[in-house]
Amino acid sequence: MSLVLEIIAKIGLFFCQTYVLASIFLIGFFFINKKIFSRTLLLVLFTMIYNVYLKSIWKMPLPPPLEGWGFPSGHMHTAVVFWGWLAYEYHKAWYYEITFFLLCLIGYGILYHGYHYPIDILGAIGFGLLSIILYALLQRLPYFKEKLYRLGYLLILLSLGILLLLGSNFIKPHQWQALTVLIGFTVACTLLQYKSNATS
């Protein structure tokens, strides 16, 4: 029985790994729907940056012997916005069901291995859902809906503000990586938009 639980936990953890989410993004962007997966990427990158700020507010420790802040769980937070935003975009009952099942697996995997407390998981789900709601409202505004890169620039400004609030002592390397990709992707979207306008 313990072997079965271990396998289930590993499957759950698999679906919140950065390389898995990055691979799904690349497949989705190049072969399925560029706009949907572009919006997803922007939200995920911003989440990676502001999750650390949320942790710095509460400073709730991870379960020992782990060190650092645990609330809200970064992996769970990212998983909620990634899978949750795709569910919102596709807006199909079966996709919501799969997303719910996947998030349950991920949460179970994190808790099974003792990486977080249950409150960290619940906090990540709450903030993840809040992120999706606010992001959905933003991207529905005509100013952002017409030009995706405008939303990217807004998230860049918010991210820079968050990093300034955190201070250099608390900034994590993955936040700089996320900000770099966010800037690069937004600039690329801008150039592509202007190029398509020039040729049309």
N, C-alpha and C positions, 0 to 999 in steps of 0.2 A: 504493500500500500504506500509506503514512504517513497518508493521508487516512482510510482505513478504521480504522486504529488510533486516530486522533484521535477519530473518531465513537464508537467503542467506549468510549474513555476518558470522553467527555462523557456517554454514556448511564449509565455507572457512577457518575459524580459526581452525576448527576441524582437517583439513588435514595438519596443520603445527605444531601440538602439539607434544611434545617430546614423550609422552606415546603412541601416535598413530604411529609415525614413528618407535619407538622401537618395538611395537607389529608387525608391518608389516615386519620389519627386521627379527624378530625371526621366524615368519611363513615362510618367504622366505628362510631363512638360513636352517631351519630344514626340510622343506617339498618341496621346489621348486628347488633352485640352490645355493649350498654353495659358489661357487666361485664368482658368480655375486653379491650376497648379502654381501660377505666379502669385495669385492672391494668397494661396496657402503658404508659400515660402515666406512672403513678407510678414505674415502673422507669426509664423514659427520663429523667425529670426528675432523679431521684436520680443517675443515671449522669452527667448533665451537670455535677453538682456535685462528685462525688467523683473524676471523671477528672482534674480540675486538681490535686487533692491527690496523686494517683498521680504526675503529672508533677513535682510539687514534691519528691518523694522522690528520683527519679533525676536530674532536671534535665539530661536528654539533649537537646542542641540540635537544632533543625530543620535541614534541609539549607540551606546558604547559597544565595541571599542572604536567606532567610527568618529571622526572629528569633523567639525564644521556645523553649519546651520541646516536644519532639515525642513522647516515649514515655510512655504509649501514645497513639496517634492518637485524638483526640476524635471526629472524624467517623466513623471506623471503629468505635470503641467504641459510639457511639450507634446506628449501623446494626446492629451485631451484636445488641444487646439489643432493638431495635425489631423487626427481622425475625425474629430468633431466638425471641423470646418469643411472637410470633404463631404461629410454626411449632410451638412447644411446646404452645400452647393448642389449636390445631386438630388436631395430632397425626396428620397424614396424610402418607403417603410422598411424594406429588406436591408438597405444600407444602414439605417438607424439601428436595426437589430444587430447587425454584424459589428457596428461600432461599439454598441453597449457591451457586447460579448467580449470584444477585444480589450476594452478598457477594464473590464472585470478581471480578465486574465493578467493584464499588466499590473494592476493594483495588487492582485494576489501574489504575483511573482516578486514584486518589491517587498511586500510584507513577509512572505515566506522566507526570504533570504535575510531578513532583518535589516534592510537598508534604510527603512523609515518606520515611523510610528503611524498608526491609522489616521491620526489627526493631520499628519503631513499629506496623506493621500486625499483626504476629504477637502483640505484646503486647496490642493492643486486642482481638484475637480471643480470646486466653487469658483476659483479665479479663472480657470480655463473656460468655463461656461460664460462668465462675465466678459472675458476677452472676446469670445465669439459674438456675443450679443452687441457689444460696443462696436466691434469691427464690422459687423453686418450693417449696423446703422450708418456708420461712416461711409462704407463703400456704396451705399444706396444713394448718397447725395450726388446730384448731377456733376458737381465739380470734380469728384473723385471717380465717379462711374465712367465718365467719358475718357479720362486719362489715368491709367493705372499708376504711372510713375509719380503722380502728385501725392498719392497715398504713401508711396515709398519715401518721398521727401519729408512728409509729415512724421512718419515713423523714425526717420533718421534724426530729426530735430528732437523728438521725444526721447530717443535713445541717448543722444548726447547730453540732454538735461539730466537723465537718470544717472549716467556715468559721472557727471559733475557732482550730483548729490551724494553718490557713493564715496567718492574720493579715491585716490590712487591705491590706498592700502587695502581696499575691499574689492577692487575690480578683479574679476577672474579672467584668465586667458581666453576662455571660450566666448566671453562677452566681446572682446576685441575681434575675434574671428567672425562672430555673428554680425557685428557692425561693419566690418570690411566687406562681407558678402552682401549685406543689405545695401551699402553704398554702391558697390560694383553692379549689382543686379538692377538697382534703380536707375543708374546712369545708362546702363545698356538698354533698359526699357525706353528711356528718354530718346536715345539716339535712334532706336528702331522706329519709334513713333514719328519722329521728324523725317526719317528717311522714307517711311511709307507715305507721309503727307506730301513729300516733295515729288514722289513718283506718281502719285494719283492725280 
